[in-house]
């Protein structure tokens, strides 16, 4: 059976959405930092590592795919957005944790492109 390009792209969407939610937990990332680094025992790093240990305790799990399917046609998109938002929060926290605790250059997966700021008086659409 041969898939047409549009069907192939449509089949790749669930895989891409599943991979978008893959981000290491802050606790795991904090444990992976090298203790030999001079910044590891700085007050900022100690504070960030303690925040990493408690970051996800107060949060509930993101919306699951089954719950999204029950919500109707837009439910899966809402579930994907929920997982993507959680992954983005984890990535930003991991970036800040790396900057506070490591002298090494920022890993490529933690580089965040800043969004351009609108000029005063313009309306963002």
N, C-alpha and C positions, 0 to 999 in steps of 0.2 A: 504494500500500500504506500503510495507516494503522497506526502503532505504538501499542500500548497504553502507558499511563504506566509500568508496571513494566518493560516491555521497553526503553522509552526511558531509564529510569534505569539499567538494566543496561548499555545501550550506552554510557552516559556514564562508567562506571567506568574503563575503560582510558584514556580521555582524561584524566580527573582524576589517575590514577596517573602518567601520563606527565608531566603538568605539575608534579606534586609533586616530581619529581626535578630540576626546572630551577632551579638556583641558580648564580650567577656564581662562578667559581673565586676563591679568595682572592687570587691574583696579579693577576687582572683587576680585582678590587675595589680593591686597594691602588693600582693604576695609575690608577684613576679618581678618586682623592682629590685635592682641589686643593692644589697646592704653595704657594700664597700664604697658606694658613691658618697662623696663628702656632703651632698645636700640631703642625704637620707635621714639624718638625725636633726635637721633644722626644725625650728618651731613650726614653720609653715607645712613641712612634710608630715610632721607628727599630727598636726591638726587635720590635714587632708586624709591621712590614713585612718584616723579615728572616725572621720565623717564617712569614709568608704565602708567601714564596718557597719555603720548604722543607716546607710543611705536607703537600702531597699527594705528595711524592716517595717516602715510605716506605710509602704505602698502595697496595694493589692496587685494581683497578677493582671497583666494586660488582657483585654478582651480576647477570648479564644475564637478559633475559626468556627467551631460549632455554634457558639452564641451569635456570631456574625451571620451565619447561615439562617438562624431562626429569626433574625430581624428583617429579613426581606431582601429586596434587590440591592440595597445600598449597605447592607450589613457587613458583607465581606470587605468592602472598601473601608468601612469604619474600623473593622478589626485590623486590617493591614495598616491603616494610619496609626492605630493605637500601638501596634508593635514597632512601627517605624519611629514613632515619637519616643518610645522607651529606649530603643537602640541609639537614637540621637542623643538623648540625655546621658546614657552610659558613655558614649564616645566623647562628649564634651567634658564629662567629669574625669574620664581617663586622661584626656589631654591636659586638664588642669593639674591632675595628680602627677603626671609625668613631668610637667614643667616645674612643679614644686619639689619633686623628689629625685630628679635625675639630671645629670650634666650632659647626658648623651643627646644627640639631635632628636628632634621629634620624629617618631615613625611615620611613614607615609600614610598609613590608615588613620592617623590621628590629626592630620593636617586638615584644617577647616577653612574653606574659602569664605571670606567675609562678603556679605551681601552689600551691594552699593547702597549708600544712603541717599534718599531723595533730597533734592534741593529744597530749601524753604519755599513755601508757597505752592508747591506742586501736590497733586493728588495721586496717590499710589493706587493703581487698579490691578 
